[in-house]
Amino acid sequence: MKGSETDRLLRTDAVGSWGLRYWTGLGCSVGIVAVNLVVWAETGMPQFLAIAGSFLFGIGLFLTRFWNPVLYLVGIAHVLALGVVWVLGGQDFLRLGAVNGVLGLTLAAVALSLFVEENRAGVDTD
């Protein structure tokens, strides 16, 4: 892609203005991807690969101009589904499950605060 095409797709102009909450949310998402890839690699349970892939997709979407604040709510619902999968299939990995839980809860809190802030301010994410 040429520079101008990349700029139209990615939110490169917005990255410089992102504060700690944005980077915390991204860091939590990357951590969730990593934890779930580790569990998938050790168990071969496909749901953990699917979780990792879905959060990786969310990271990619967040970095593009297709992002919309309502997707923060989708992310929160996704974190809740993540918790269900871990309760049903991740009992053998208590430490990783705890790490994943902290990352998920932090991500949900960040997403909720960003949703409220961006909707209250009427910020256009383009």
Backbone as XML, in Angstrom:
<?xml version="1.0"?>
<chain id="A" units="angstrom">
  <residue number="1" name="MET">
    <atom name="N" x="0.832" y="-1.191" z="0.000"/>
    <atom name="CA" x="0.000" y="0.000" z="0.000"/>
    <atom name="C" x="0.872" y="1.248" z="0.000"/>
  </residue>
  <residue number="2" name="LYS">
    <atom name="N" x="0.403" y="2.226" z="-0.697"/>
    <atom name="CA" x="1.079" y="3.510" z="-0.670"/>
    <atom name="C" x="0.761" y="4.209" z="0.644"/>
  </residue>
  <residue number="3" name="GLY">
    <atom name="N" x="1.572" y="5.192" z="0.988"/>
    <atom name="CA" x="1.384" y="5.901" z="2.240"/>
    <atom name="C" x="-0.008" y="6.466" z="2.415"/>
  </residue>
  <residue number="4" name="SER">
    <atom name="N" x="-0.553" y="7.087" z="1.368"/>
    <atom name="CA" x="-1.878" y="7.692" z="1.508"/>
    <atom name="C" x="-2.967" y="6.634" z="1.663"/>
  </residue>
  <residue number="5" name="GLU">
    <atom name="N" x="-2.805" y="5.475" z="1.003"/>
    <atom name="CA" x="-3.779" y="4.395" z="1.164"/>
    <atom name="C" x="-3.739" y="3.843" z="2.579"/>
  </residue>
  <residue number="6" name="THR">
    <atom name="N" x="-2.543" y="3.708" z="3.121"/>
    <atom name="CA" x="-2.394" y="3.234" z="4.496"/>
    <atom name="C" x="-3.026" y="4.215" z="5.467"/>
  </residue>
  <residue number="7" name="ASP">
    <atom name="N" x="-2.808" y="5.504" z="5.235"/>
    <atom name="CA" x="-3.383" y="6.525" z="6.111"/>
    <atom name="C" x="-4.908" y="6.504" z="6.077"/>
  </residue>
  <residue number="8" name="ARG">
    <atom name="N" x="-5.486" y="6.159" z="4.927"/>
    <atom name="CA" x="-6.942" y="6.096" z="4.838"/>
    <atom name="C" x="-7.495" y="4.887" z="5.585"/>
  </residue>
  <residue number="9" name="LEU">
    <atom name="N" x="-6.718" y="3.808" z="5.659"/>
    <atom name="CA" x="-7.178" y="2.591" z="6.320"/>
    <atom name="C" x="-6.880" y="2.607" z="7.818"/>
  </residue>
  <residue number="10" name="LEU">
    <atom name="N" x="-5.664" y="2.978" z="8.175"/>
    <atom name="CA" x="-5.248" y="2.953" z="9.580"/>
    <atom name="C" x="-5.458" y="4.312" z="10.226"/>
  </residue>
  <residue number="11" name="ARG">
    <atom name="N" x="-5.639" y="4.285" z="11.530"/>
    <atom name="CA" x="-5.832" y="5.536" z="12.280"/>
    <atom name="C" x="-4.482" y="6.083" z="12.735"/>
  </residue>
  <residue number="12" name="THR">
    <atom name="N" x="-3.540" y="6.199" z="11.809"/>
    <atom name="CA" x="-2.191" y="6.629" z="12.174"/>
    <atom name="C" x="-2.176" y="8.029" z="12.772"/>
  </residue>
  <residue number="13" name="ASP">
    <atom name="N" x="-3.078" y="8.885" z="12.344"/>
    <atom name="CA" x="-3.125" y="10.240" z="12.875"/>
    <atom name="C" x="-3.603" y="10.279" z="14.323"/>
  </residue>
  <residue number="14" name="ALA">
    <atom name="N" x="-4.341" y="9.273" z="14.750"/>
    <atom name="CA" x="-4.896" y="9.256" z="16.107"/>
    <atom name="C" x="-3.948" y="8.647" z="17.135"/>
  </residue>
  <residue number="15" name="VAL">
    <atom name="N" x="-3.019" y="7.814" z="16.693"/>
    <atom name="CA" x="-2.162" y="7.075" z="17.626"/>
    <atom name="C" x="-1.408" y="8.008" z="18.562"/>
  </residue>
  <residue number="16" name="GLY">
    <atom name="N" x="-0.922" y="9.114" z="18.053"/>
    <atom name="CA" x="-0.157" y="10.047" z="18.876"/>
    <atom name="C" x="-0.960" y="10.672" z="20.004"/>
  </residue>
  <residue number="17" name="SER">
    <atom name="N" x="-2.269" y="10.705" z="19.865"/>
    <atom name="CA" x="-3.105" y="11.320" z="20.900"/>
    <atom name="C" x="-3.659" y="10.303" z="21.899"/>
  </residue>
  <residue number="18" name="TRP">
    <atom name="N" x="-3.379" y="9.035" z="21.687"/>
    <atom name="CA" x="-3.894" y="8.012" z="22.597"/>
    <atom name="C" x="-3.217" y="8.122" z="23.949"/>
  </residue>
  <residue number="19" name="GLY">
    <atom name="N" x="-4.024" y="8.098" z="24.974"/>
    <atom name="CA" x="-3.510" y="8.152" z="26.336"/>
    <atom name="C" x="-3.298" y="6.759" z="26.907"/>
  </residue>
  <residue number="20" name="LEU">
    <atom name="N" x="-3.070" y="6.719" z="28.188"/>
    <atom name="CA" x="-2.758" y="5.470" z="28.886"/>
    <atom name="C" x="-3.872" y="4.436" z="28.749"/>
  </residue>
  <residue number="21" name="ARG">
    <atom name="N" x="-5.124" y="4.875" z="28.795"/>
    <atom name="CA" x="-6.225" y="3.898" z="28.705"/>
    <atom name="C" x="-6.228" y="3.158" z="27.373"/>
  </residue>
  <residue number="22" name="TYR">
    <atom name="N" x="-5.983" y="3.867" z="26.287"/>
    <atom name="CA" x="-5.944" y="3.204" z="24.982"/>
    <atom name="C" x="-4.839" y="2.149" z="24.948"/>
  </residue>
  <residue number="23" name="TRP">
    <atom name="N" x="-3.661" y="2.530" z="25.426"/>
    <atom name="CA" x="-2.524" y="1.602" z="25.405"/>
    <atom name="C" x="-2.726" y="0.462" z="26.396"/>
  </residue>
  <residue number="24" name="THR">
    <atom name="N" x="-3.384" y="0.737" z="27.513"/>
    <atom name="CA" x="-3.700" y="-0.333" z="28.464"/>
    <atom name="C" x="-4.647" y="-1.338" z="27.827"/>
  </residue>
  <residue number="25" name="GLY">
    <atom name="N" x="-5.657" y="-0.852" z="27.141"/>
    <atom name="CA" x="-6.591" y="-1.739" z="26.452"/>
    <atom name="C" x="-5.904" y="-2.590" z="25.401"/>
  </residue>
  <residue number="26" name="LEU">
    <atom name="N" x="-5.038" y="-1.971" z="24.621"/>
    <atom name="CA" x="-4.296" y="-2.738" z="23.614"/>
    <atom name="C" x="-3.377" y="-3.756" z="24.272"/>
  </residue>
  <residue number="27" name="GLY">
    <atom name="N" x="-2.698" y="-3.348" z="25.338"/>
    <atom name="CA" x="-1.806" y="-4.274" z="26.045"/>
    <atom name="C" x="-2.558" y="-5.457" z="26.630"/>
  </residue>
  <residue number="28" name="CYS">
    <atom name="N" x="-3.712" y="-5.193" z="27.208"/>
    <atom name="CA" x="-4.536" y="-6.289" z="27.746"/>
    <atom name="C" x="-4.978" y="-7.231" z="26.634"/>
  </residue>
  <residue number="29" name="SER">
    <atom name="N" x="-5.345" y="-6.673" z="25.499"/>
    <atom name="CA" x="-5.766" y="-7.510" z="24.372"/>
    <atom name="C" x="-4.624" y="-8.391" z="23.881"/>
  </residue>
  <residue number="30" name="VAL">
    <atom name="N" x="-3.440" y="-7.822" z="23.771"/>
    <atom name="CA" x="-2.268" y="-8.608" z="23.359"/>
    <atom name="C" x="-1.981" y="-9.696" z="24.389"/>
  </residue>
  <residue number="31" name="GLY">
    <atom name="N" x="-2.100" y="-9.362" z="25.668"/>
    <atom name="CA" x="-1.896" y="-10.358" z="26.723"/>
    <atom name="C" x="-2.901" y="-11.493" z="26.639"/>
  </residue>
  <residue number="32" name="ILE">
    <atom name="N" x="-4.153" y="-11.177" z="26.365"/>
    <atom name="CA" x="-5.192" y="-12.202" z="26.223"/>
    <atom name="C" x="-4.867" y="-13.113" z="25.045"/>
  </residue>
  <residue number="33" name="VAL">
    <atom name="N" x="-4.419" y="-12.530" z="23.942"/>
    <atom name="CA" x="-4.012" y="-13.335" z="22.786"/>
    <atom name="C" x="-2.902" y="-14.295" z="23.192"/>
  </residue>
  <residue number="34" name="ALA">
    <atom name="N" x="-1.886" y="-13.779" z="23.880"/>
    <atom name="CA" x="-0.739" y="-14.608" z="24.264"/>
    <atom name="C" x="-1.140" y="-15.747" z="25.199"/>
  </residue>
  <residue number="35" name="VAL">
    <atom name="N" x="-1.918" y="-15.446" z="26.225"/>
    <atom name="CA" x="-2.337" y="-16.474" z="27.184"/>
    <atom name="C" x="-3.118" y="-17.576" z="26.482"/>
  </residue>
  <residue number="36" name="ASN">
    <atom name="N" x="-4.036" y="-17.194" z="25.627"/>
    <atom name="CA" x="-4.865" y="-18.193" z="24.954"/>
    <atom name="C" x="-4.080" y="-19.003" z="23.929"/>
  </residue>
  <residue number="37" name="LEU">
    <atom name="N" x="-3.081" y="-18.400" z="23.301"/>
    <atom name="CA" x="-2.216" y="-19.166" z="22.402"/>
    <atom name="C" x="-1.396" y="-20.194" z="23.169"/>
  </residue>
  <residue number="38" name="VAL">
    <atom name="N" x="-0.925" y="-19.827" z="24.353"/>
    <atom name="CA" x="-0.168" y="-20.772" z="25.180"/>
    <atom name="C" x="-1.041" y="-21.963" z="25.556"/>
  </residue>
  <residue number="39" name="VAL">
    <atom name="N" x="-2.253" y="-21.695" z="26.006"/>
    <atom name="CA" x="-3.146" y="-22.792" z="26.399"/>
    <atom name="C" x="-3.487" y="-23.657" z="25.191"/>
  </residue>
  <residue number="40" name="TRP">
    <atom name="N" x="-3.747" y="-23.041" z="24.061"/>
    <atom name="CA" x="-4.031" y="-23.816" z="22.854"/>
    <atom name="C" x="-2.832" y="-24.683" z="22.474"/>
  </residue>
  <residue number="41" name="ALA">
    <atom name="N" x="-1.621" y="-24.117" z="22.538"/>
    <atom name="CA" x="-0.423" y="-24.876" z="22.171"/>
    <atom name="C" x="-0.216" y="-26.075" z="23.093"/>
  </residue>
  <residue number="42" name="GLU">
    <atom name="N" x="-0.579" y="-25.927" z="24.356"/>
    <atom name="CA" x="-0.382" y="-27.020" z="25.313"/>
    <atom name="C" x="-1.502" y="-28.046" z="25.290"/>
  </residue>
  <residue number="43" name="THR">
    <atom name="N" x="-2.704" y="-27.633" z="24.930"/>
    <atom name="CA" x="-3.845" y="-28.553" z="25.002"/>
    <atom name="C" x="-4.402" y="-28.952" z="23.641"/>
  </residue>
  <residue number="44" name="GLY">
    <atom name="N" x="-4.199" y="-28.113" z="22.651"/>
    <atom name="CA" x="-4.808" y="-28.354" z="21.350"/>
    <atom name="C" x="-6.303" y="-28.075" z="21.325"/>
  </residue>
  <residue number="45" name="MET">
    <atom name="N" x="-6.830" y="-27.484" z="22.400"/>
    <atom name="CA" x="-8.268" y="-27.179" z="22.463"/>
    <atom name="C" x="-8.568" y="-25.987" z="21.541"/>
  </residue>
  <residue number="46" name="PRO">
    <atom name="N" x="-9.364" y="-26.219" z="20.498"/>
    <atom name="CA" x="-9.551" y="-25.186" z="19.470"/>
    <atom name="C" x="-10.217" y="-23.907" z="19.965"/>
  </residue>
  <residue number="47" name="GLN">
    <atom name="N" x="-10.976" y="-23.983" z="21.038"/>
    <atom name="CA" x="-11.642" y="-22.764" z="21.506"/>
    <atom name="C" x="-10.638" y="-21.699" z="21.944"/>
  </residue>
  <residue number="48" name="PHE">
    <atom name="N" x="-9.472" y="-22.129" z="22.434"/>
    <atom name="CA" x="-8.480" y="-21.153" z="22.864"/>
    <atom name="C" x="-7.787" y="-20.501" z="21.668"/>
  </residue>
  <residue number="49" name="LEU">
    <atom name="N" x="-7.622" y="-21.246" z="20.584"/>
    <atom name="CA" x="-7.104" y="-20.656" z="19.345"/>
    <atom name="C" x="-8.126" y="-19.669" z="18.782"/>
  </residue>
  <residue number="50" name="ALA">
    <atom name="N" x="-9.397" y="-20.019" z="18.845"/>
    <atom name="CA" x="-10.449" y="-19.123" z="18.361"/>
    <atom name="C" x="-10.485" y="-17.834" z="19.182"/>
  </residue>
  <residue number="51" name="ILE">
    <atom name="N" x="-10.320" y="-17.960" z="20.492"/>
    <atom name="CA" x="-10.295" y="-16.767" z="21.347"/>
    <atom name="C" x="-9.126" y="-15.877" z="20.964"/>
  </residue>
  <residue number="52" name="ALA">
    <atom name="N" x="-7.946" y="-16.474" z="20.835"/>
    <atom name="CA" x="-6.761" y="-15.696" z="20.464"/>
    <atom name="C" x="-6.985" y="-14.993" z="19.128"/>
  </residue>
  <residue number="53" name="GLY">
    <atom name="N" x="-7.522" y="-15.723" z="18.163"/>
    <atom name="CA" x="-7.775" y="-15.132" z="16.851"/>
    <atom name="C" x="-8.793" y="-14.013" z="16.893"/>
  </residue>
  <residue number="54" name="SER">
    <atom name="N" x="-9.825" y="-14.180" z="17.697"/>
    <atom name="CA" x="-10.863" y="-13.148" z="17.758"/>
    <atom name="C" x="-10.346" y="-11.872" z="18.420"/>
  </residue>
  <residue number="55" name="PHE">
    <atom name="N" x="-9.519" y="-12.017" z="19.449"/>
    <atom name="CA" x="-8.951" y="-10.821" z="20.073"/>
    <atom name="C" x="-7.916" y="-10.170" z="19.159"/>
  </residue>
  <residue number="56" name="LEU">
    <atom name="N" x="-7.176" y="-10.976" z="18.403"/>
    <atom name="CA" x="-6.231" y="-10.432" z="17.427"/>
    <atom name="C" x="-6.986" y="-9.655" z="16.344"/>
  </residue>
  <residue number="57" name="PHE">
    <atom name="N" x="-8.112" y="-10.195" z="15.905"/>
    <atom name="CA" x="-8.960" y="-9.485" z="14.942"/>
    <atom name="C" x="-9.427" y="-8.155" z="15.535"/>
  </residue>
  <residue number="58" name="GLY">
    <atom name="N" x="-9.824" y="-8.168" z="16.802"/>
    <atom name="CA" x="-10.262" y="-6.938" z="17.464"/>
    <atom name="C" x="-9.167" y="-5.887" z="17.526"/>
  </residue>
  <residue number="59" name="ILE">
    <atom name="N" x="-7.935" y="-6.335" z="17.786"/>
    <atom name="CA" x="-6.800" y="-5.401" z="17.797"/>
    <atom name="C" x="-6.646" y="-4.769" z="16.421"/>
  </residue>
  <residue number="60" name="GLY">
    <atom name="N" x="-6.681" y="-5.619" z="15.392"/>
    <atom name="CA" x="-6.560" y="-5.099" z="14.031"/>
    <atom name="C" x="-7.671" y="-4.121" z="13.687"/>
  </residue>
  <residue number="61" name="LEU">
    <atom name="N" x="-8.883" y="-4.452" z="14.064"/>
    <atom name="CA" x="-10.026" y="-3.578" z="13.810"/>
    <atom name="C" x="-9.871" y="-2.249" z="14.546"/>
  </residue>
  <residue number="62" name="PHE">
    <atom name="N" x="-9.389" y="-2.305" z="15.782"/>
    <atom name="CA" x="-9.204" y="-1.095" z="16.581"/>
    <atom name="C" x="-8.225" y="-0.125" z="15.910"/>
  </residue>
  <residue number="63" name="LEU">
    <atom name="N" x="-7.257" y="-0.665" z="15.202"/>
    <atom name="CA" x="-6.240" y="0.174" z="14.567"/>
    <atom name="C" x="-6.694" y="0.777" z="13.240"/>
  </residue>
  <residue number="64" name="THR">
    <atom name="N" x="-7.868" y="0.380" z="12.765"/>
    <atom name="CA" x="-8.348" y="0.882" z="11.475"/>
    <atom name="C" x="-9.420" y="1.951" z="11.647"/>
  </residue>
  <residue number="65" name="ARG">
    <atom name="N" x="-9.751" y="2.565" z="10.555"/>
    <atom name="CA" x="-10.810" y="3.576" z="10.539"/>
    <atom name="C" x="-12.202" y="2.958" z="10.602"/>
  </residue>
  <residue number="66" name="PHE">
    <atom name="N" x="-12.274" y="1.633" z="10.557"/>
    <atom name="CA" x="-13.566" y="0.961" z="10.691"/>
    <atom name="C" x="-14.032" y="0.927" z="12.144"/>
  </residue>
  <residue number="67" name="TRP">
    <atom name="N" x="-13.148" y="1.307" z="13.072"/>
    <atom name="CA" x="-13.494" y="1.277" z="14.489"/>
    <atom name="C" x="-14.585" y="2.286" z="14.776"/>
  </residue>
  <residue number="68" name="ASN">
    <atom name="N" x="-15.513" y="1.883" z="15.643"/>
    <atom name="CA" x="-16.610" y="2.737" z="16.073"/>
    <atom name="C" x="-16.778" y="2.515" z="17.575"/>
  </residue>
  <residue number="69" name="PRO">
    <atom name="N" x="-17.080" y="3.554" z="18.342"/>
    <atom name="CA" x="-17.194" y="3.377" z="19.793"/>
    <atom name="C" x="-18.153" y="2.278" z="20.245"/>
  </residue>
  <residue number="70" name="VAL">
    <atom name="N" x="-19.192" y="1.982" z="19.482"/>
    <atom name="CA" x="-20.112" y="0.917" z="19.893"/>
    <atom name="C" x="-19.379" y="-0.429" z="19.961"/>
  </residue>
  <residue number="71" name="LEU">
    <atom name="N" x="-18.276" y="-0.558" z="19.256"/>
    <atom name="CA" x="-17.513" y="-1.806" z="19.293"/>
    <atom name="C" x="-16.851" y="-2.036" z="20.653"/>
  </residue>
  <residue number="72" name="TYR">
    <atom name="N" x="-16.733" y="-0.988" z="21.462"/>
    <atom name="CA" x="-16.277" y="-1.198" z="22.842"/>
    <atom name="C" x="-17.253" y="-2.118" z="23.573"/>
  </residue>
  <residue number="73" name="LEU">
    <atom name="N" x="-18.549" y="-1.927" z="23.324"/>
    <atom name="CA" x="-19.561" y="-2.776" z="23.968"/>
    <atom name="C" x="-19.475" y="-4.212" z="23.463"/>
  </residue>
  <residue number="74" name="VAL">
    <atom name="N" x="-19.204" y="-4.375" z="22.184"/>
    <atom name="CA" x="-18.995" y="-5.718" z="21.634"/>
    <atom name="C" x="-17.793" y="-6.364" z="22.317"/>
  </residue>
  <residue number="75" name="GLY">
    <atom name="N" x="-16.750" y="-5.584" z="22.539"/>
    <atom name="CA" x="-15.565" y="-6.095" z="23.228"/>
    <atom name="C" x="-15.872" y="-6.533" z="24.651"/>
  </residue>
  <residue number="76" name="ILE">
    <atom name="N" x="-16.710" y="-5.781" z="25.342"/>
    <atom name="CA" x="-17.098" y="-6.154" z="26.705"/>
    <atom name="C" x="-17.864" y="-7.472" z="26.691"/>
  </residue>
  <residue number="77" name="ALA">
    <atom name="N" x="-18.787" y="-7.621" z="25.760"/>
    <atom name="CA" x="-19.518" y="-8.889" z="25.635"/>
    <atom name="C" x="-18.562" y="-10.031" z="25.309"/>
  </residue>
  <residue number="78" name="HIS">
    <atom name="N" x="-17.566" y="-9.732" z="24.514"/>
    <atom name="CA" x="-16.564" y="-10.732" z="24.146"/>
    <atom name="C" x="-15.758" y="-11.173" z="25.374"/>
  </residue>
  <residue number="79" name="VAL">
    <atom name="N" x="-15.422" y="-10.229" z="26.230"/>
    <atom name="CA" x="-14.708" y="-10.564" z="27.469"/>
    <atom name="C" x="-15.574" y="-11.457" z="28.353"/>
  </residue>
  <residue number="80" name="LEU">
    <atom name="N" x="-16.872" y="-11.179" z="28.425"/>
    <atom name="CA" x="-17.772" y="-12.028" z="29.212"/>
    <atom name="C" x="-17.813" y="-13.445" z="28.649"/>
  </residue>
  <residue number="81" name="ALA">
    <atom name="N" x="-17.863" y="-13.568" z="27.330"/>
    <atom name="CA" x="-17.834" y="-14.894" z="26.698"/>
    <atom name="C" x="-16.507" y="-15.591" z="26.974"/>
  </residue>
  <residue number="82" name="LEU">
    <atom name="N" x="-15.440" y="-14.823" z="26.994"/>
    <atom name="CA" x="-14.120" y="-15.365" z="27.320"/>
    <atom name="C" x="-14.135" y="-15.987" z="28.710"/>
  </residue>
  <residue number="83" name="GLY">
    <atom name="N" x="-14.759" y="-15.325" z="29.648"/>
    <atom name="CA" x="-14.859" y="-15.862" z="31.005"/>
    <atom name="C" x="-15.597" y="-17.182" z="31.046"/>
  </residue>
  <residue number="84" name="VAL">
    <atom name="N" x="-16.662" y="-17.290" z="30.279"/>
    <atom name="CA" x="-17.429" y="-18.544" z="30.229"/>
    <atom name="C" x="-16.570" y="-19.671" z="29.675"/>
  </residue>
  <residue number="85" name="VAL">
    <atom name="N" x="-15.851" y="-19.412" z="28.601"/>
    <atom name="CA" x="-14.986" y="-20.444" z="28.010"/>
    <atom name="C" x="-13.932" y="-20.893" z="29.009"/>
  </residue>
  <residue number="86" name="TRP">
    <atom name="N" x="-13.369" y="-19.945" z="29.741"/>
    <atom name="CA" x="-12.344" y="-20.308" z="30.719"/>
    <atom name="C" x="-12.933" y="-21.110" z="31.871"/>
  </residue>
  <residue number="87" name="VAL">
    <atom name="N" x="-14.108" y="-20.766" z="32.319"/>
    <atom name="CA" x="-14.739" y="-21.533" z="33.403"/>
    <atom name="C" x="-15.028" y="-22.955" z="32.940"/>
  </residue>
  <residue number="88" name="LEU">
    <atom name="N" x="-15.471" y="-23.099" z="31.697"/>
    <atom name="CA" x="-15.833" y="-24.421" z="31.191"/>
    <atom name="C" x="-14.638" y="-25.252" z="30.733"/>
  </residue>
  <residue number="89" name="GLY">
    <atom name="N" x="-13.557" y="-24.604" z="30.265"/>
    <atom name="CA" x="-12.479" y="-25.391" z="29.684"/>
    <atom name="C" x="-11.081" y="-25.099" z="30.171"/>
  </residue>
  <residue number="90" name="GLY">
    <atom name="N" x="-10.905" y="-24.140" z="31.042"/>
    <atom name="CA" x="-9.554" y="-23.759" z="31.418"/>
    <atom name="C" x="-9.168" y="-24.053" z="32.850"/>
  </residue>
  <residue number="91" name="GLN">
    <atom name="N" x="-9.902" y="-24.946" z="33.515"/>
    <atom name="CA" x="-9.663" y="-25.202" z="34.939"/>
    <atom name="C" x="-8.262" y="-25.740" z="35.218"/>
  </residue>
  <residue number="92" name="ASP">
    <atom name="N" x="-7.651" y="-26.407" z="34.251"/>
    <atom name="CA" x="-6.324" y="-26.975" z="34.472"/>
    <atom name="C" x="-5.223" y="-25.923" z="34.439"/>
  </residue>
  <residue number="93" name="PHE">
    <atom name="N" x="-5.563" y="-24.707" z="34.116"/>
    <atom name="CA" x="-4.576" y="-23.635" z="33.997"/>
    <atom name="C" x="-4.978" y="-22.467" z="34.896"/>
  </residue>
  <residue number="94" name="LEU">
    <atom name="N" x="-4.959" y="-22.718" z="36.195"/>
    <atom name="CA" x="-5.471" y="-21.708" z="37.130"/>
    <atom name="C" x="-4.671" y="-20.411" z="37.091"/>
  </residue>
  <residue number="95" name="ARG">
    <atom name="N" x="-3.353" y="-20.510" z="37.058"/>
    <atom name="CA" x="-2.545" y="-19.276" z="37.036"/>
    <atom name="C" x="-2.788" y="-18.485" z="35.763"/>
  </residue>
  <residue number="96" name="LEU">
    <atom name="N" x="-2.741" y="-19.188" z="34.628"/>
    <atom name="CA" x="-3.008" y="-18.492" z="33.370"/>
    <atom name="C" x="-4.443" y="-17.977" z="33.333"/>
  </residue>
  <residue number="97" name="GLY">
    <atom name="N" x="-5.357" y="-18.732" z="33.902"/>
    <atom name="CA" x="-6.745" y="-18.283" z="33.971"/>
    <atom name="C" x="-6.892" y="-17.025" z="34.805"/>
  </residue>
  <residue number="98" name="ALA">
    <atom name="N" x="-6.142" y="-16.955" z="35.906"/>
    <atom name="CA" x="-6.180" y="-15.755" z="36.745"/>
    <atom name="C" x="-5.607" y="-14.556" z="35.996"/>
  </residue>
  <residue number="99" name="VAL">
    <atom name="N" x="-4.491" y="-14.772" z="35.309"/>
    <atom name="CA" x="-3.895" y="-13.695" z="34.511"/>
    <atom name="C" x="-4.880" y="-13.252" z="33.434"/>
  </residue>
  <residue number="100" name="ASN">
    <atom name="N" x="-5.464" y="-14.229" z="32.759"/>
    <atom name="CA" x="-6.434" y="-13.928" z="31.711"/>
    <atom name="C" x="-7.640" y="-13.176" z="32.282"/>
  </residue>
  <residue number="101" name="GLY">
    <atom name="N" x="-8.082" y="-13.564" z="33.473"/>
    <atom name="CA" x="-9.199" y="-12.885" z="34.117"/>
    <atom name="C" x="-8.892" y="-11.439" z="34.444"/>
  </residue>
  <residue number="102" name="VAL">
    <atom name="N" x="-7.706" y="-11.191" z="34.981"/>
    <atom name="CA" x="-7.306" y="-9.814" z="35.297"/>
    <atom name="C" x="-7.211" y="-8.985" z="34.018"/>
  </residue>
  <residue number="103" name="LEU">
    <atom name="N" x="-6.593" y="-9.566" z="32.987"/>
    <atom name="CA" x="-6.497" y="-8.853" z="31.705"/>
    <atom name="C" x="-7.886" y="-8.563" z="31.139"/>
  </residue>
  <residue number="104" name="GLY">
    <atom name="N" x="-8.773" y="-9.550" z="31.200"/>
    <atom name="CA" x="-10.121" y="-9.379" z="30.671"/>
    <atom name="C" x="-10.923" y="-8.333" z="31.428"/>
  </residue>
  <residue number="105" name="LEU">
    <atom name="N" x="-10.857" y="-8.380" z="32.749"/>
    <atom name="CA" x="-11.597" y="-7.393" z="33.545"/>
    <atom name="C" x="-11.048" y="-5.985" z="33.338"/>
  </residue>
  <residue number="106" name="THR">
    <atom name="N" x="-9.728" y="-5.879" z="33.241"/>
    <atom name="CA" x="-9.122" y="-4.573" z="32.979"/>
    <atom name="C" x="-9.547" y="-4.061" z="31.611"/>
  </residue>
  <residue number="107" name="LEU">
    <atom name="N" x="-9.510" y="-4.943" z="30.619"/>
    <atom name="CA" x="-9.938" y="-4.557" z="29.272"/>
    <atom name="C" x="-11.400" y="-4.115" z="29.271"/>
  </residue>
  <residue number="108" name="ALA">
    <atom name="N" x="-12.262" y="-4.832" z="29.964"/>
    <atom name="CA" x="-13.677" y="-4.463" z="30.019"/>
    <atom name="C" x="-13.862" y="-3.097" z="30.674"/>
  </residue>
  <residue number="109" name="ALA">
    <atom name="N" x="-13.134" y="-2.840" z="31.756"/>
    <atom name="CA" x="-13.237" y="-1.542" z="32.432"/>
    <atom name="C" x="-12.748" y="-0.411" z="31.530"/>
  </residue>
  <residue number="110" name="VAL">
    <atom name="N" x="-11.638" y="-0.636" z="30.855"/>
    <atom name="CA" x="-11.103" y="0.368" z="29.935"/>
    <atom name="C" x="-12.090" y="0.611" z="28.793"/>
  </residue>
  <residue number="111" name="ALA">
    <atom name="N" x="-12.611" y="-0.468" z="28.224"/>
    <atom name="CA" x="-13.551" y="-0.335" z="27.105"/>
    <atom name="C" x="-14.799" y="0.434" z="27.524"/>
  </residue>
  <residue number="112" name="LEU">
    <atom name="N" x="-15.318" y="0.139" z="28.703"/>
    <atom name="CA" x="-16.503" y="0.852" z="29.178"/>
    <atom name="C" x="-16.208" y="2.335" z="29.378"/>
  </residue>
  <residue number="113" name="SER">
    <atom name="N" x="-15.063" y="2.651" z="29.972"/>
    <atom name="CA" x="-14.734" y="4.059" z="30.200"/>
    <atom name="C" x="-14.524" y="4.800" z="28.882"/>
  </residue>
  <residue number="114" name="LEU">
    <atom name="N" x="-13.892" y="4.147" z="27.903"/>
    <atom name="CA" x="-13.693" y="4.794" z="26.606"/>
    <atom name="C" x="-15.010" y="4.956" z="25.853"/>
  </residue>
  <residue number="115" name="PHE">
    <atom name="N" x="-15.882" y="3.968" z="25.968"/>
    <atom name="CA" x="-17.198" y="4.080" z="25.329"/>
    <atom name="C" x="-17.957" y="5.278" z="25.888"/>
  </residue>
  <residue number="116" name="VAL">
    <atom name="N" x="-18.001" y="5.389" z="27.200"/>
    <atom name="CA" x="-18.718" y="6.496" z="27.840"/>
    <atom name="C" x="-18.093" y="7.827" z="27.445"/>
  </residue>
  <residue number="117" name="GLU">
    <atom name="N" x="-16.767" y="7.907" z="27.518"/>
    <atom name="CA" x="-16.087" y="9.163" z="27.201"/>
    <atom name="C" x="-16.304" y="9.579" z="25.744"/>
  </residue>
  <residue number="118" name="GLU">
    <atom name="N" x="-16.123" y="8.640" z="24.830"/>
    <atom name="CA" x="-16.238" y="8.992" z="23.414"/>
    <atom name="C" x="-17.676" y="9.315" z="23.019"/>
  </residue>
  <residue number="119" name="ASN">
    <atom name="N" x="-18.640" y="8.665" z="23.646"/>
    <atom name="CA" x="-20.037" y="8.991" z="23.349"/>
    <atom name="C" x="-20.453" y="10.303" z="23.985"/>
  </residue>
  <residue number="120" name="ARG">
    <atom name="N" x="-19.970" y="10.563" z="25.179"/>
    <atom name="CA" x="-20.307" y="11.814" z="25.867"/>
    <atom name="C" x="-19.717" y="13.007" z="25.118"/>
  </residue>
  <residue number="121" name="ALA">
    <atom name="N" x="-18.494" y="12.842" z="24.639"/>
    <atom name="CA" x="-17.821" y="13.934" z="23.941"/>
    <atom name="C" x="-18.246" y="14.031" z="22.480"/>
  </residue>
  <residue number="122" name="GLY">
    <atom name="N" x="-18.885" y="12.972" z="21.975"/>
    <atom name="CA" x="-19.262" y="12.971" z="20.566"/>
    <atom name="C" x="-18.055" y="12.942" z="19.656"/>
  </residue>
  <residue number="123" name="VAL">
    <atom name="N" x="-17.009" y="12.261" z="20.094"/>
    <atom name="CA" x="-15.763" y="12.206" z="19.335"/>
    <atom name="C" x="-15.965" y="11.364" z="18.089"/>
  </residue>
  <residue number="124" name="ASP">
    <atom name="N" x="-15.545" y="11.905" z="16.961"/>
    <atom name="CA" x="-15.542" y="11.151" z="15.709"/>
    <atom name="C" x="-14.203" y="10.433" z="15.636"/>
  </residue>
  <residue number="125" name="THR">
    <atom name="N" x="-14.222" y="9.090" z="15.513"/>
    <atom name="CA" x="-12.983" y="8.314" z="15.553"/>
    <atom name="C" x="-12.290" y="8.255" z="14.206"/>
  </residue>
  <residue number="126" name="ASP">
    <atom name="N" x="-12.782" y="8.956" z="13.213"/>
    <atom name="CA" x="-12.119" y="8.944" z="11.898"/>
    <atom name="C" x="-10.892" y="9.798" z="11.908"/>
  </residue>
</chain>
